[in-house]
Structure formats: structure tokens, C-alpha cells
Amino acid sequence: MTLSPKFGRILTLVPLGSIVTGLALISCAKSGPVMTPQISKMPSQASTETSVPATIPMTPRAAPTAAEVCPEVGGLLPSEVEGTLVLLSTDGGIYIIDLPSLEMLRKPDSSGAFVDSPIGFPLTSPGASLLGIVQRVEAGTGVSSARRLRIIDASGRDAVEPLVDNRWASVTSWTNNGQLTITDGTLADGTIIVVDPFTGVESVLPPGMPDLDVHDPITWYALGVPVVVYDPSLTRAVYFAYDKFVLWNVSTGQALATQMTGWTRSLPMWAQDGSRVVVVVDSRADPRHQELVLLGRDGPATEVTHLHRSYTSKWIHAASPSWSPDGTRIAFWIGTQDSEEISPQWHLAIIDLPTSAITDYCLSQQWASLPIWSPDGHYIALRDGLIVDAQGQAAFRIDIDTYADPLGWLSSTRESGD
């Protein structure tokens, strides 16, 4: 990680094989036929504005001082921790592990298929039954690589033959009807490709938004491509407009809300039901600090954390917000920093939205990778095989690659009583 003295902000450099505040792609090449997607283009929505409107005021919300919980790490993984955990290895391959048996369903291979530097989006489908990822397959020295969309089920197998399209940069979300949104890496203008992974039918969402930042390589980018983050219904979107985020009505072509965001790499995250989106912004009280802001589908913005009241560090960062499956809690990272020469100390936190109560778990990591919730919302998977009880004071570590990052947690395929 490096610091930007000009802005007093952490600029996170994404190393291969580690997730930093944003997306994931996958490894493991598989021989056999591939599908070629069918393409259609969705009509562009004409914008009724020539520029983004002025920033609207945020609604403040009181928040108590963060409570600290420091769980002991160790012991056996409880039998209730079930599902299939998918992790990215340091060399770009994947581990797929059954829980709680810890049976390895798939290991990293050396077939030439690997993951690009990931940036952290939720990759599991509604109901946590599938995981969608784009992998890059090297064709040999001097030969262009191919990009494949893979759909992994809870057994660790491919649910469908992979689709191939070299335009694809990274998966950003699942839609309500089981499609995937993928950034177009060839246009680099915010264009999103919508793909049905089972039929190959594809459509295009052209950006058509004012002031979309297509030049800044620091903020809200996936593999060098500007990110427009759509809700599951594809009727709302959030994008970065230079120094602010914009909540956009796709149907009417109008901005619903804007807010200064500062120089954050943390991507906006929609709740699974699409009712709200969380964004990391600079604090209104002190721009050296960052806070979480919630927006409804039509706004307005509500600041839900007040970290500057609980921490005394010179800089307080927030990163990688991740919604619980039921939409009542958000896991994220708090980074405290007192010197530009020293990287932030990142520690896991959870905010309970109905009460605004924040729990700081004092579990530190070098990178603010996206916390991955279990399908039942009881546990959170972190880097290094760490699994945290999100309702108690326990943490467990599974024996895995030291720097493996979780990509997704799928529902168990076991029958009740097995």
C-alpha cells in the first residue's frame, strides 16, 4: 500500500491474488466445449441533464461509540458452519472447501487459467446457490489470452459450460432474474454487459451518464475499467463522477442524489433486495476521515457511521462494506493511521443498522478485503482462512494458503440430518 500525501488518503495497490476493497475472478481451466454468447443491445436512455446536480445535504443519524470485541482465534469449527467456501490463492488459482468437513473439493492447478488482480464484488447469486467469475486463460507466449465466464455450484463443479468473450473484464453483480453484469474491458467507458450464463443471451447497458469519470485510475475501477454499479433490477445505478458519487435513475436518465466521496477505492454495494446502497465517503465533520453513507432507491443520503467520534487517529478510513444476507448489518473495515509513512491498521467492524451500534472485532489484516458472509448471516470469512462468529466472540482458522482471499460462500448441498 502507498499513501497519497496530497490527499492524506490511502491508495491501495492491488497485488495479484489478493482482494482489495472490491472484485474477484477465478481460476481452474477446464477442457471441453465453450459457449459463444448471443448479443443484443439495449436501447440507451437519453439523459435529461447535461451535468450532475449539486450535492444534496445528508441526513445525520446518531451512532454510539464503537464497542470492542476481541475474539480468541482457535478451536474446532462448529458443526453448524455449513456451506461451500471459495477462496482465491496467492497464485491466482482457487480453493473450494466443504464446511464443516474441510474437504477440499477443488485445489489450485497450473493449467494456465488464473485470476487477474481482483477488486471485490459480491459474486454469489441470490440464495447463495451459484458463484459467477471471469477467469483469464493464457494461450501461450505471444498469444492473446481468452476470458471465460465460469458458474460454480455448491458442489464445487461448473454448473454450465463456460462462456468465452474477450471483452469481459470482471463480474460486478447478479440481477434479480439470474443474469450477471460484467464490465466491458475493451470500451473502458462504463459499458456493462448483461449475460444469462445458461443461455448465452447477452445485452448491453451503455453508460449514457453525465460526468462519468473514465480517466481516473484510482477510484472505482475494475482492471482499468470504470465501474457503474447497477442494482439487481437494473433500474438504478451508482457511478463515480470525478470527486462525487451519483445515484442514477436508469429509466428516466436522471440523477437522484449526489455526494462528495473523496479518493476512495471502496465500491458501492447494493443490498441483496436492491432497496439500499452503501457508499464510503469523506466525513462531513473532517475530510481526513471516512464514513459509511446509505441511500434508498430514490435517496436521500444518510450518514450511518460517525467513526471520528470513536477513534483518535489522525486519519480514519472505512473500506469494503459488505451486506449481511438479511440486509440488517454491514461488515466493513476500519483503518486507523497516524503517519503517512505507515499503512493503516485495518480491523473488522460490523454495524447493526436498526440500532446504529458498531462492533469493532479488533481482528487486523494487511488488506481490507471484502468480508464474505455465510448464507445464514451467522459467520464471516476473511483472509488467511479466518472465520468469525458475527454474533458472538469466537473466531476460527481453517488450514489454507496463508494469503488466500474468500470469493464467496455458497449454501450447503447436504440434506437435513446428513
N, C-alpha and C positions, 0 to 999 in steps of 0.2 A: 504494500500500500504506500502511496505517496500523498503528500499534502500539498494543497494549493495555498501558499502564503497570502496570495492576493485576496482570496475569498474566505480564508480561515476554515476551509472545508476539506473533508477527506475525499480524495479522488481514488476510487478503488480500481486497481488494475486487475483484470480477470485472468488468472493463470489457468492453463489447460487442466481440466479435471477437477476444478473446484468451483462451486456455485457461489456467486457473489451477488447479493441483492437482486436476483432475477432469474432467467430461463434454463431449461435443460433440453438436451437432445440425447440420442442413445447410441449404443454400440451393439456388436454381435451381428456379423454378416450371416446371411442365410442363403444357400443356393436355392435355385428354383425359379419359376416364372415370376414376373413382376407385372403389375397392372399399370396402364397408362391412363391418367385421368382425362375425363371429358371436360371441356372448358366452355363456359358461357360467361358473359359479362353482365353484371347487374348494372342497371342504369344509374348514372351519377346523380346525386341530389344537388340541385342548384342551390348555392349559398345565397341567402338574402342579405348578407352582410359583407362588407369589404374589409373589415378588421374586427379583431376581438374586442368586445366591450370592456369598459373599465371594470376594475376589480370590485366585487361586491363585498360588503362587510361580513365577517364571520360571526356566528353566534357563539359566545363563550359558554363553557359548561364547567362547573366546579369539579375539581378532582382532588381526592385526598392524597396525602403523602404516600409514595410507593412503599409497600410493605416488603421486607426482605425475607426470602425463604432460601436456605442453603441446604439442599438435599444431599444426603450421603450417596455416593456413586458406588454401586456394587450389589452383590446378591444375585439370586436367580431371577430371571424374567418371569413375572407372574403368568399363570396359565391363561388368564383372561386376555392377555395381549395377543390378539389373533390378527391374521391377515397375511398379505404378501408385501414385503418391503423391497423396493427397488432403489439401488444406490449406484452412484457413478464412481468408478475407481480412478485412481490417480493417472492411469494411462489412457483414460477415455473409454474403457470398457464398462460393463455393468455387472453388478451382483444382483441376483434376485433370490430372496431368502424367505422361507416359510416361517411364520411365527405362530406359536412359541417354540416349535420343534427345532428351529435354527437350521433346518435342512436347506442346503444350497441347491436351488432349482436351476440356476444358471450362473456361470462364472465368466469373468473377462476372458476373451480369446485374443489371438494375434492374427486374425483373418484380414486385417486392413480396414475394418469398419470401426469408426470411433466417433466420439462426440467432440464437436467444436467447443470453444470456451463458452460455457453456459451462463445464462444471465438471470434465470429464476422466474418462471411462471408456474402456476398450478397446472399439472399435466394430467391429473386424474379426471375421469368423466363423472358426470352426476351419478351418485350412487356408488362411486369408487369401484366400479367393475372393470374399467379399462384404463390403460396409460398410453398416451399418444406422444411420440417423439420423432424427431428428424435426425437421422444419422448420416454422416459423410463417409462414403466408401472410396478409398483410394484405388485408382485403376492401374497404378504403376508410375514409375518415374517418367515425367514429361507428359503424362496423360491426365486429362481433366478428371476430377473426382465426380462421383454421382451422389445424389442426395435421395434418401429413401425415407418414406414415412412408415413407421412401424407402430402397430397397435398391439400392446402386450396385455394379456388377461391375467387373472389371479393365479393361474397355474404356472405362470412364467413363460408361456408359449405365445407365438404370434396368433392373434385372433383372426387375421386375414392376411393374404399375400401382400407384401409391401408395394406401395405406390412409388413411382420414381418421377421426380421432376427437379431439375437443377435450379429452378427459380427459388425453391423453398429455402428459407434461412432458419426459421425457428417457429415451433408451435407456441401460440400465445394463450389459447383458451379453447374450451369446449362450448358449443352452443346448446340451447335447450333441446334441439332435435337431433343431437348426436353428431353434429359436424364439428370440424376443427378449423380454427382460424390460424393462418400461417403467414408470417411476414414474407414479402416478395424481396428477395435479396438482389434481384437484377435491376429493379427500378429505383430502389433506395429513396422513395418519396412518400412512404407511409402506406402504400398499397397493401391491402390484406387479401389473401386468397382463402376462400371458404371451401373446404373439401369434405365430402362424405367418404370416409375411409373404406366403406364396404362396397360402394358402387363406383367410386372414382369420379362421380359427378362433381363439378367444380364451378364456382362463380367467383367474381372479383368485386371487391369493395374499393373503388378508387377513393382517395382521400377527400378532395374537394373541400378542404377546410382552410380558413384564413390563418396566416401566420404560423403554419406548421413548420417547425424547425427541422430542416433537412440537412443542416450543415454541422451542428454541434456534435462532436464525437463523444461527449462526456455524459450527457443526460438522456435517459430513456431510450437507449439504443440496444438493439439485439444484433450482434455480429455486424456492426456498422450500419444497420438499417434502422431508421427512425420508427418508433413504435406508436401505433394507435391502438389503444386497448378498448375493445368492444365488450358490452355486457352480453349475457347469454342469449338475449333476444335479438341482438344486432340492431337495436333501435337507439341505443345510447353509446357514446364513446368518450374516452378521455385521451387527450393528447397534449404534448408539450409545445408551447408557443414561446420559445426563447426563454424568458425568465418566469413564466407562469404556466399553470395547467389550465386546460379548458374542458368543461363538461359540455358535450355537443349532442344536440338532438339530431339524429341521423335522418329522421323522417322529414323534418321541416328545414333542415340546414341552418339551424340557429344555435348560438352559444347560450347555454342556460346559466352557467356560473364560471367565474374565473378566480384564480387566487395565485398570488406570488408563491413560487415554490423554492426558489434558490437553486443551488447547484447540487441536487441530489440525484443519485443513480437509482434510488428505490422506485420501482414501478408501481403505478396504481393497481389496486387489487379489488375486483368486484366480489361481493358476497355471492355464494352459490345460487341464491334465488334472484340475483340481479337487482335487489331493492336498494342497495347502497354500495358506494365505492369508497375506499380509504386511500388517502394520498399523504405522503410525507412533505411537509412544507417548513419554511423558516418560521421560527416563533415570532408572533406579533410583539411579544414583550421584549425580546432580544434576538436579533437576527443571527447571533453566533450559535444559537440553539435551534433544534428542530422539534417538531411536534407532529402528531397524527391528526388529520382532519377527515371527517366523514361528510359525504354528500349523499342526499337522496337522489332519486332519478331526475328530479327537476330542481335540485338544490334545496336550500342554501347550504353553505359550508358551516360545519360545526367543529370547533377545535375540541378534541376529547381528551388530550393529554396536556399536562402542564409540568413537563419534566424539569423546567428551570426552578420550580419550587421545591423539588425533592433532591436535587443534586447541585453541588457547589463547584463543579469543574468549569474550566474556562470555556470549553466547548462541550455541548451535549448533543449527540447525534441520535437519530432514530432511523431504523432501516428494516427492510424486508418484512413488511406486515403480511400476516397470513391468517385468513379467516378460519374459525372453527366450523365444522360441518353444519352446526345449527345456527350459525350467524350471531351468537351471543358474545363471543370472545375473539380477540385478535392477539395472536402471538407476534412478537417483533423483537428486535434487538435494540438495546440502548448502548450507545458508545460514549464513554466519558474520556475526556482528553484535556490535559493541562499544558502541553507543549507541542509546538509544530514539529519538533524533532522526533516525537514519539507517537506511534499509531494509537488510535483509540483502543480502549479496553472494552470489548463487546460482551454484553451479558444478556441472557434471555429474559424477557418480560412478557407478561400476559395482562391485558386489560379486559375486565369484565364490563361490557357496555351498559347493561342495565344499572349498575351501581357506580360506574367510573373507577372502581377500585383497580389499582395496578399492583401486581405481584412481581417483584424482581427476584429471579431464581439464582442470582449470583453464580451462574454457570458460564464461564468465559470461553470464548473461541477467538481464533485469529481472524476469521472471515465471518461476515454477517450473512450466512447462507439462509435460504428460505426455510423456515421451520415447517415441517410436514406433519399434519395432524393425522392421527389414526381415524378410520372411518366412524368410530363411535365417539370421537372427540375426547377420549379419556387420556390419551398419551400424545407425545410429540417426539418425532425423530429428528435428530441433529447430526452434525458431522461426527466422524470418528466412531460410528456405531452407538452413539449415546441416545437413549430413550428415556424421556422424562415423564413422570406422572403429573399430568396437568391439573389434578385435583387433590394432590397430596404433597408429601415431602420426600419422595423417593426418586432415584434415577438409576438406570441400569446401563451396562455397556455390553454389546454383543461383540464377539471376536470377528473383526473385519479389518480391511485395509485402513490404516491409521487416518488417512485423509479422504475417505470415501464420503461423498455427499448424498443425502437422500433426495430422490427424484419424485417418489410417490409412494403411497401406502394404499393397497387395494384390499377390498373386503375379502374375508376368508371364504374359501370354496367348500369348507367342511360342512357336513350335515350336523345338525344339532345332536349332541350326545357322542360324537366321534372322539 
